[in-house]
Amino acid sequence: MYEAVTRDIAVMVNPVFLEDQSEPEENHYVWAYTIQIENQGSETVQLRTRTWVITDSTGNVQEVHGDGVVGKQPVLHPGERFEYTSGAPLATPTGFMEGRYQMETKAGDVFDVQIPAFSLDSPHHAINVH
């Protein structure tokens, strides 16, 4: 599990390779990732937007921007968690993702929360140990 905390908002990510949805002979590899967002602070916040930077093993970078996550803009009161699962396809057997959520407090203060960089590794990738 990967974790980052920004301004008392913890983001935990658990990626899983989806063998049954991947077609290595077609250069199509798919991962699911489950994210938990926990408000460890004293202010209520709402997740407004997301930005993802997805990089494959050839260095190809794709940026994804959008409102909320999985069609929602969850409100997190102090001590509350929100969890969702989404997915990402790549044309290579390995890569990584990172990003940020834009949060807003009830008072209208807007700030970014880091999504930790996490590795997307398939069993179709030979690992070289140096």
N, C-alpha and C positions, 0 to 999 in steps of 0.2 A: 504494500500500500504506500502511496505517495501522499505527502501532506504539506500544506503551507498555511500559515496564519498571518492575516493582514488585519490590523485594527480590530482584533478580537473576533474575526470571522475565520473559522477553520474550514479548509477545503481538503477533503480526502478523496483520492482517486484509486480505483482498483480496475485495471484493464485486464481483459481476457480475450485470447485469440479464439475466433469462431471457425473451427475447422469445417463444419458442415455448410457454412455460407461462403467459404473461400474456394477459389479455383486456381491453384498455383500454376497449372499448365497454361492458364489464360492471364497470368500476372494480375490476379485479383485476390487480395488478402483482406479479411474483414475482422475487426475487433469490436467488442462491446466494452464500454467502460461505465462503471457505477460510481457516481459522485455523491458524497454526503457534504452538505454545507451546514455548519453549526454556528449559531450565534452565541459566542462565549462572552459577549459584552453586556452592557447595561442598557443599550439603546435598541429599539425596534428598527429593523432595516427591511427594505424591499429590494429584491433582485430585479433590475431594470433591463440590462442588456448583457450579451456575452460576446466575446471575441476569442476566436481560436486561431492559432498558428500551427499548421500541420506540416511536418517536414518528412519526406520519404528519404530512403537511403541514397538516392542520387542527388539530394540537395534540392529537389523540387519543393517549393513552398506554396501552400495554399492558405489564404486567410478567409475565415468565415465570421461574419458579423450578423447579429440578429437580436430581436427582442426576446427577453426571458430565456427559459430553457424548457424544452418539450411542451411548448405552448402555454407555459405558465410564467407568472412573475410573482413568485412566492414571497409572502411577508413572514419574516422570522422575528418573533419576540425573543427577549433574552432567554437563553437556555434551550430554545427550539432548534430542531434539525429538519432539513429537507433532503430527500434522497431521490435520485432519478438515474435511469440507465439510458444511454444512447449508444451510437455506434459510429465507426469510421472505417471507410475502405481506403486501401492504398494499392498502388501498382507494384510495390516492392515488398519483400518479406519482412522488412523492418523499417522503423522510423520513430518519430516521437511527436508528441503534442504538448502544447502549453497554451496559456491564455489568461484571460481576466474576466471577471464579472464587474459590472458597474452596479453599485448599491446606492440606495438613497435612504437617509434617515427620515423620520417623521417631520423633522425640522427643515427638510429640504437640502441637507448637506449631501452632496454627491461625491463618492470616492470609489476607487478601483480596488478590487480584491484579487490577489494573484491566485491563479490555478497552477499548481506545481507542474513542472515539466515531467512527463512520464513516457516511458519507453513502450513502443509497440514492437514486440518481437514474436515471430512465428517459429514453429519448429522446422520450417523450410529454409531457415537461414543458418548457414554454417558459422559457428562461433570460433574465432581464432584467439587463443590465449597467448599473450606475449610475455 
